[in-house]
């Protein structure tokens, strides 16, 4: 039993050394995942969340854009609007997040705004028509 515990502790120590003791997620990730942010995890609160997060991110020197769009599920009367946050870090990586997912997602290089909508949903084949709100999107930078 002692041998197994020693191996487990040695393995854990090795992982810490290899990963540089980086066990705390980066600031942007913690901010975007914070359940205390207004609207996080609450249906219909995407704008509250996007405004709260953009304020926190810009206060930390991280800038990005609010992306607005309208959606309509084909062959139904279901339609609505949504907003999500896309931001860029100093290392030039881009991330997206909204109030409905628990953590931000890394954006593929050169992805279009429309591709981001479907990356966020996790289902590129969903029977949904999407219309980007270009007028609002031009004003959504922070």
C-alpha positions in Angstrom: 0.0 0.0 0.0 2.9 2.4 0.8 4.4 1.7 -2.6 1.2 2.7 -4.4 0.9 5.9 -2.3 4.6 6.8 -3.0 4.0 6.3 -6.8 0.9 8.4 -6.7 2.7 11.2 -4.8 5.7 11.0 -7.2 3.4 11.2 -10.2 1.5 14.2 -8.8 4.8 16.0 -8.0 6.1 15.2 -11.5 2.9 16.7 -13.1 3.3 19.9 -11.0 7.0 20.2 -12.0 6.2 19.7 -15.7 3.2 22.1 -15.7 5.2 24.7 -13.9 2.8 24.7 -10.9 0.2 26.3 -13.0 -2.9 24.8 -11.3 -4.9 28.1 -11.2 -6.7 28.9 -14.4 -5.7 32.2 -16.1 -7.6 35.4 -15.2 -9.7 35.6 -18.4 -10.9 32.0 -17.8 -11.8 32.7 -14.2 -13.6 35.9 -15.1 -15.7 34.3 -17.9 -16.5 31.3 -15.7 -17.5 33.3 -12.6 -21.0 32.2 -11.5 -21.3 35.4 -9.5 -21.4 37.5 -12.7 -24.8 38.9 -13.5 -26.7 36.6 -15.9 -24.2 33.7 -15.8 -26.1 30.4 -16.1 -29.5 32.2 -16.3 -31.7 31.7 -19.3 -32.6 35.0 -21.1 -29.8 36.9 -19.4 -27.3 37.0 -22.2 -27.1 40.8 -22.4 -26.6 41.2 -18.6 -23.8 38.6 -18.7 -22.1 40.1 -21.8 -22.1 43.6 -20.3 -20.9 42.4 -16.9 -18.1 40.3 -18.4 -17.0 42.9 -20.9 -16.7 45.4 -18.0 -14.6 42.9 -16.0 -12.4 42.0 -19.0 -11.7 45.6 -20.1 -11.0 46.5 -16.5 -8.3 43.8 -16.6 -6.8 45.1 -19.9 -8.5 42.5 -22.1 -10.5 43.8 -25.0 -13.0 42.2 -27.4 -16.4 42.5 -28.9 -20.0 41.8 -28.1 -21.6 39.8 -31.0 -25.3 40.1 -31.5 -27.5 37.9 -33.7 -31.1 36.8 -34.2 -32.0 33.1 -34.6 -35.0 31.2 -35.9 -35.5 27.4 -35.6 -36.7 26.3 -39.0 -40.2 25.0 -39.4 -41.3 26.4 -36.0 -42.4 29.8 -34.6 -39.4 29.8 -32.2 -37.2 32.8 -32.6 -35.1 35.1 -30.6 -31.9 37.0 -30.2 -28.6 36.4 -28.4 -25.3 38.0 -27.6 -22.0 36.5 -26.8 -18.5 37.8 -26.0 -15.4 37.3 -28.1 -12.1 38.6 -26.7 -8.4 38.4 -27.6 -5.5 37.9 -25.2 -2.0 39.3 -25.5 -0.8 36.0 -27.0 -3.2 36.7 -29.9 -5.5 33.8 -29.0 -9.2 34.5 -29.2 -11.9 33.1 -26.9 -15.7 33.1 -26.9 -18.2 32.7 -24.1 -21.8 33.4 -23.2 -24.1 33.1 -20.2 -25.2 29.5 -21.2 -21.8 27.7 -21.3 -19.8 27.2 -18.1 -16.3 28.1 -19.6 -14.9 30.0 -22.5 -13.9 28.2 -25.7 -10.8 28.7 -27.8 -11.6 30.2 -31.2 -10.0 28.6 -34.3 -7.6 30.9 -36.2 -9.4 33.1 -38.8 -13.0 31.9 -37.8 -15.8 34.1 -39.0 -18.5 35.5 -36.7 -21.0 33.1 -38.2 -18.6 30.2 -37.5 -18.4 31.4 -33.9 -22.1 31.3 -33.5 -22.1 27.6 -34.3 -18.9 26.9 -32.3 -20.7 28.3 -29.3 -23.8 26.2 -29.9 -21.7 23.0 -30.3 -23.9 21.8 -33.2 -23.1 23.2 -36.7 -25.8 21.1 -38.2 -28.7 22.5 -36.1 -31.8 23.5 -38.1 -31.4 27.2 -37.2 -31.3 30.3 -39.3 -29.0 32.9 -38.0 -28.8 36.6 -38.9 -25.8 38.6 -37.5 -26.9 42.1 -36.3 -24.2 44.0 -38.1 -25.3 47.4 -36.9 -25.0 46.4 -33.3 -21.9 44.4 -33.9 -20.1 47.5 -35.3 -20.7 49.2 -31.9 -20.0 46.2 -29.7 -16.2 46.7 -29.2 -14.8 47.1 -25.7 
